[in-house]
Amino acid sequence: MQKAEGLELRLFVFHRSGGSHLMYRDWRSRFPAGWDVRTPDAPGLDPRDGRPALMAAVALVEHFLHELDPRLTGRFAFFGHSMGGIVVYEPIRRLVETGRTSPIWLGVSAHGTVRPEAARTGRRLLSEVTGRVRNDVCRALLTARASSAVPR
């Protein structure tokens, strides 16, 4: 975890449906040193978790609001891929609705098939997607940071 005095940005990265934080395990080293990159997991996806999986979107939103609440201060941003992008929308709406600090940036991504043969086989290489998405997220956040439209 990044210490508060050196923290420039806290980035929460939400995984796709059926995924886990492990798909982003190497992202921390790719972002600037002043960024605290967090990869929250939905409960019950890891067999070692012990918590039941949450089957309703409302329950998942409540879980993340409760789990992340102490960290939703200062400069923070959300990124969600596929279902992760849907999941982050409602907590942001609730933060704004209640007058709480809102994120400085929201990034959402999704993709179709990566290769034409993927449509026939149903297989895709995650490495084909994650490197490109990680670079796009970093580029967008750095651009927003340099922009006068984003408060410091």
N, C-alpha and C positions, 0 to 999 in steps of 0.2 A: 504494500500500500504506500502511496506517495504521501509524504508529510505535508501538512497544510501550508506551511510557509513557502514551499517550492512548487506548489500545485498551480499549474496554469489552467488545466481543464480536466474534468472527470468525464470520461466517455463510457457510457453503458452500451454494451453490444449484445443484442438479443438474437438468439439462434432461430433457425427455421423449425417448423413442426417436426417432432421426432428427433431433432438434433440435440446437441448439448454444447456446453461451453468449450468442449474439446476441439470443435471445428475452428475455434479462434485462438487456440493455445499459443501460437507463435506471433500473434498480432502485437502484444505488448512491446516487444523489442523493435517493432517497426515504426512506432510513433515517437514523437519527441519525449525526452526524458522528463519534462514537466507535466506529462499527461498521466493520469491514473486511469488505466483502461480496466474496466470491470466487465465480467462476462457472467451475469446471473443465469442460473439454471431454473427451469420450471421444476417443481418438486415431483418426485416419483419416476423420473426418466432413467436414472441410474439405479441398477439393481441393489447397489450398496447404500442407496439413499435412505431407505426405510420409511419414507413418507409416502402416503398415497398420491397417485397422480391426480391432478385437478382436471376434471372433465368439462367444466363450464368456464367460458371466457371470463365471466364476472368474477369467479373465484380466483382465476389466474391474475386478473388485474388487482384484486384486493391483496393477494399474496405479494406481488411485486411492490405495490404501494407501501405495504407494511415493512417488507424486507429492505427496501431502498431508502425509506424515509429519512434516516439520519444523514444520508449522503447527498440528498437533493438540496444542496445549498451551494452558494458560490457559482462558479462557472461550470456548467455541466451540459452534456449533449447526449442524445440518444441515437443509436443506429439499430435498425432491425432488418433482418433479411427474411423475406417471405412472410410467414406467420409472425415472426418477430416484429415486423413492421406494423402489423395489425395490432399486436399486443401493446406496443408502446403508445399508440394513439390515445387510448382511453386514460391512462395515467396522466398524460400531458393535459388533456382536456380538464381533468379534475384538478390538477395543480392550478391551472389558469382560472377555473371557476371559483376556487377557494382563495384566490389572491396570493397564492404561494409563488415562490421563485419558479419560473419556467425555464426550460432548456434554451440555450442560445442557438441550438441547431438540432434539427431532426433529419436524419437520413434514412431512406427506405429503399430497399432494393429487392428485386426478384428477377428471375430469368426463365427463359424457355429452354429448349434443348441447346446444349453447347455444340454438339456435333450432329450432322444429319443422321448418322447411324445410331445416335442415342435414341431417336424416336422409335427405331425398330427394336432395339435391345432393351430400352428402359435404363441403360447405364450411362452415367456421366462421371467424369473424373472431377472430384471436388477441387483438386489442385488447379484445374483449369479456370475455376470460377473464383475461388477465394483470393488468389493473388491479385487478380484484376479488381475485385471489389474492395479489398484492403487498400490498394493504391488509390482508387477513386474516393474512398472515404477520407483518407489522409489528405488528398489534394483538396477536396471540398472544404474540410475543416480549416486547413491552412489558408485557403483563399478567403473564407469567412472571417478568420482571425485578422487578416490583413485589411479587410474591408472596414470602412468607417461605419457601415450599417450595423455591425455587431458590437455591442457594448463591451468594454474591457472590464 
